[in-house]
Amino acid sequence: MAAKSTASTDGPLTLHFQDMTRVAGETMQGRVDLNVQLAQEDNLEHVRIRFRGVIQAMITTEMGNTTGLHRETIVLFHTKFPLWQQGTSSAPGSRLVSLPFEITLPSDLPPSFHCKGNNSYTTVIYSIEVVGERPGFFRGDRHIWRAISVVPAATQSDLLVKESLRQSWNGKWKTYAQEEKLRKGIWGDYSHVRVKLTMPDLPSFPIATPIPFSFYVETDTKPMHQSDAPVGTTLFPAPPAASGVMIFLRRWVELRARRLTRQVTDESKLLGSLGDRKCVASVRRETNAPEWMAVADKKGHGIWRRSVKFDSTVSIPYAPTFNTRIVECGYQLKFLVPYAGFGNDVKLVVPIRLNAGVGCPPPPAGVAGSSSITYADILPAGPPPPMLDLPPAYWSEDHHGWDADEKS
């Protein structure tokens, strides 16, 4: 999602708050600008602000003509306080009053998250809300709502690993392998494809950080006569091009609501590496010469063995792995090499854990609103946390189905 403006306005109220990923334990600051003249004309009596973090899990069941909604909610935090009330003194002649605010997030928060499956829905949503109260039955309150993206703070070990990955990984590597038998038609001998993935041997990987890997593909034709040379694409199966290997992130989500459990599995294609035609030029390819391997019991016959190795990196911009009482999220990396013929896709699926890869920033210096430029206007020092790939529904208040008592 593209970054939104840092200012949001409703009538006499304007919220100034940086749209960036926040880290659990971080102290956030901002301000609300109040146009006093418009507030009087609008009959505004009170202004309050609220910060909220909630986990929701909802499961829908159907039995005949009856539909049941099973819902669990965990309130992670809920903080609200007044900012202004009518009659509060301000500088004589001033038309604009700045109302600074500050809040420190709890240090043990799960990441922002959103997932929708068949008859199931779950989200970990964080939000800031400014409400300007107007008395009267036919007058609606002024209302500014904005979702916040939050990630857990990485451990010191996670931060060291991230720096090592950025500087070129020199630690241990781990290898995963898979072999498949392929047959282009219904009858005949099988060909073979072996794939091998080598990546850093780590318990978890930082999100939005290039992860180095090598992907090796070795192909054996079905037994044939030696005169059938490996020319062009006539021999099956051929080693793939860089654009012929696709990488997916498989997400596994389990949600629990009112003694019911549902599982949702989906996949997202990862760009910027193999399979992305815009980036394959940056993938290093190493091809070995075809090798003839004779079959012992059939004179003049054997197989042609060919191979290719790709060296590249992959970056994953999704929420870190997490587990709560009602929602659990895990991931797998899937490498796919498709071949012609029914059921001839070669897949290698490996588990992967993700961490936020960013530490909690120190508290901002000074007090919000102590000068004309505040934390609401400038970014904190250091590289910002990565933006999570969250769907539009996460950023829309209409998609979260708050109850009336929850909005109070």
N, C-alpha and C positions, 0 to 999 in steps of 0.2 A: 504494500500500500504506500502511495506517495505521502510524504510528510505534509501535515496540515499546517495552516497558519497558527502561530503561537497566540493569536488574539481571537477570542470568540465574544460576540456581542448579542445582547437581548435587551432592547430598550435602553434604559440608563446604565446598564451594567456591561462591563467589558472585562473578561477574564484574560489575564496574561500568564501563560504557563507553558514551559517548553515541551514540545511534542517530541519526546525521545524515550528510549527504553530506560527504565529505572531499575535499580538493583535493591534487593531486599536488604533492609538496614540503612538505606540511604535517607538523608534528610533533604526533603523537597521544599522549595520555596517558590512563591509567586505573589501575585497581587490581583486585586479586583479594583478597577477604576469605576467610581461612581460619579455620574453627572448629576450634581445636586439639583440644578434647575429642572432637568428632565424627571428626576425622582419625585420632586414636588408636584409637577404636572401629572405624573403617572400615579400619584397617591401611593407611593412606595413607603411602607412602614418599617420593615425589617429586612436585613440581608444576612444570610447565614451560608456557611459552606460545609460540605460533607465529603469525607473520604471513605471509600468502602472497598473491601475485598471479599469476594464470595465464590464458593465452589457450588455449582449446581449440577445435578444429574437427574434426568427425566426419562422415564420409560412409558410408552403407550402400549396398552394391551387391548385386544378386541376379542369379544366373545359374543357371537351372534350380532345383535344390534346394539350391544353395550360396549362403550369405549371407556377404558379406565386410564387415568393419568397418575403415575406413581413418581413421586418427586422427593429428592433429598437435597437439603441445603446446608452448607457449612459456612458460617460467617467467620472469615479470617480476621477481619478487624472492621470497626465501624466507629469513626470519629467525626463529630460535628460540633461546631461552635459558632457563636454570633460574630459578625464583622461590623455591623452598623445598625443603628436604629434612628428613626426620625427624631429630630430635636438634638442630635449629637452636634456639639459645637465644631465648627471648622473655621479656617482663616477667613476674615471678612472679605467679601467679594469673590471668594474662590468658587469656580464652577465645577472643578474636578477634585475629588477626594480619592487618594490612593489608600487602599485597605490591604496591607501586607498579610500574608499567612505563611505558616511553616508547619510541617509535619514530618515525623520520622517513621518510616515504614518498619514493621516488625521484621526481625532478621531471619525468620524461618518460613518465608512464603514460598509456595510452589510457583512455577512460571505461568504467565498468561497462556491461555489455551482455549481452543474451540474445536468441537468435533460434532458432526451430525451424521447419524446413520439411519437405517431403516427402523422407524418407531423408537428412536432413541436420540438423545441430545445431551451434551455436557459442555460446560465451560468453566474456566477459572478466569473471572473478570474483575478488573480493578478500575475504579472510576473516581472522578472528582466532579462535584456538583455544586453550583451556586444557585441559590433560590432567593429571589426578591419577593417578599410577601406583600400582597395588596388586598386589603379588606374589601368585602362586598361579594354578593352572591354571583354577580355576572362578570366579575373581574378575575381573570386567571393570573396566577403568580408568574413573575418573570423567572426564566429557567435556563440555565446553561449546564449542559452535561457533556462530559468528555471521558472517553475510555483512556486508560493508561496501560502501557505495556511494561510488564515487570518480569525480571528473571532472578533466580536465586544467586547469591554471591558465591563465586568460585572459591575453592580452598587454595591455600598457598601452593600446594602440590599441583593443582590444576593450572595455576598461573605460570608455574615454571615449565610445565609441559607445553603450554601454548607458546611460550617464548622459544622453546627448543624447536617446535614445529616451524615457527616463522623463520628461524635462523638456519634451517636445514637439519633435519632429524638425523642424529648420529647414535640413537639408542638401538634397542633390540627390535627385530621385525618378526611378524607372525605370518604364516602361510596357510591359506585355505585352498582346497582343490576339489574338483568335481569332474567326473567323466561320464559321457553319454554315448549311447549307440544310436546312430542315425541311418535311416534307409530312405532313399529318395522316392521309391515306389513301394508297392505292397510286397513284392517278392524280391528275393536275391540276398546277397551277403550284406552285412552291416559295415558301415564306416564308423569311425570313432572320432570324437572331439574331447580333448582334455583342456580344462581351463584352470588357471592357478592365479590367485590373488595374494599379493604380498603387501602388507601395510604395517605401520608401527604397532608394536605389541604394548598396548595401553589399556587400562581398565575403562577409560572413557575419553571422549574426544571433545574439544571445545567447539561450540557452534560458530558458524560464520568465519571459520579459520581454514585455510587450505590444508588438506590432509594428503600427504604424498602416498602414492601407491604404484605398484607395477601389476599389470594384468597381462598374463601370458596365455596364448591360445595355440594349441598343437593339434593338427588334424591328420588323420590317417584315412586314405581312401580305402574302399573295399578291395580285396585281392583282384589283381588284373595283370595283363602281360606287360613286360617291361617297356615295350615299344610305345605304350600309351603315356607319352611324356606329359609332365605338368605344365601345359601351355595354356595361357589365358584363363578362362573360367570353366573349361570343359570338364575338369576333374572335380568331383564332389567328395567331401566339402572343402571349400577354399578358406584360408585364413581371412578374417574380416578386415575391412578398412576401419580407420578410427571412427568414422561416422556409423559403422555397423555394429558397434557395441554401445548399449544403452545402460545407464545407471539409474536406478530407482531407489527411493527411500520408502520402505514399507512400514507403515505405522500401525501398531496394535494397541487398541484402547479397550479397557474393561471398565464399565460403569455399573454401579450398584445403587438401587433405589428401592426402599421398602421391601427388602428380602428378595428382590428380583435382580438378576444379573444379565447384562447384555455385552457382547463383544462386537467391536467394529474394527475392520481392517481395510485400509486404503493405501494407495500408492501415489507418489508424486515423482515425476521425472526430475532428476538433478541436472542442472545446466552448468555450463562452464568447463566441461571436460569431454570425455568420450561420449559420442552420440549427439553432441551439440555441434551442428555444422558451422556455427559462427566461431567455434573455439578449437576445432580439430587441428588447425595449423600450429597451435602451441603444444600439441601432444607429440612427444617424441616416440617415433616408431622404429623398431629394429626387427628386420626380417631375415630369417635364416634361409640358406639355399635349400631347395628340395633334396630330400635324401631317399634313395631307393633302398628298401629293406626286403630281401628275398624271403619267400615262403619255402620252408625246408622241404615239404612233401610235394611240391608242384614246380617242376623245372620251368624256368623262364618267367615265373609268376612271383608277385610280391605286392607290396603296397608303397605308395608315395607318401612320405611324411613331410609336412610343411609346418612352419611355426612363425609366429609374430609376437613381439612383446611391445606393450605400450607403457610409457612412464608419464604420469600426469598427477594432478591433484584434484580433489573434490571438496567443495565447501557445502555445509549443511546449515541453512538458516532457520531451522525449526526449533520449537520449544525443547529445552533439555528434558531428558528422561526424568519422570517423577512418579511418586506413588503416594496416594492419600487414602483415607478410609473409604471414599466412594468413587474415586477415579484413579486409574493406573494407566500409564502410557509408556510403551516401549517401542524400539525401532529395530529394523533389519535393513542392511544394504543388499540390494539385488542387482547383480550384473547379468544382462541378457544379451545373448548372441543368437539372433534369429537365422534359421536356415529354411530353404524351400522344402516343402513336404509337410505332411500332417504330423504334429507332435514333435517337430524337430528343433524347437527352441531349446538352446542350452542355457541353463540358469545356474548361477552360483549365489546362494543366499547366506549371509553371515550376520550374526547379531552385532549390534553396536549400541553403546551407551553414550549419551551426549551430556555435556555439562555447559554451564553458561560461559565459562572462559573469561569472566570479568569480575574484578574485585569490587567491594563496596567503596565508593568514593568518600573522602573525608568530608566532614560537615562544612558547608560553605562559610566563609569568613563573614563576620559582621551580622547584622540583623536585616532581614528583608525589609525593603522600603526605607532604609536609612539614608539612601541617596536617590538621585533621579534615575540611576541605572541599577537594576537589581538582578538577582539570579533568574528572574523571569525573562530577562532580555538577552542574557549571554549564556553560552554553554560553559559548563564546568571545565576545568583544566584536564588534560589527558584525553586519550581516544575515547569516544563515546561507546557505550555498549551497543552491540549489533541490534538492528531492528528485526523482530521476529516476522516470519511469513505467516501472518494471521489473516483470515478471510474477512471480507467487508462486514459480515454479520457481527464480528466481534466489536467493531467500532460503532455500531448502531444501537442506540438505546432501545429501539422498538423490538429488537430480536431477543431480548433477555427476559421478557415476560415477568417483570417484577410484580409482586402482590402489592395491594394498596398499603398494607402495614409495613412492607419492606421499603417503600418509598418515603416514609415519614421521617 
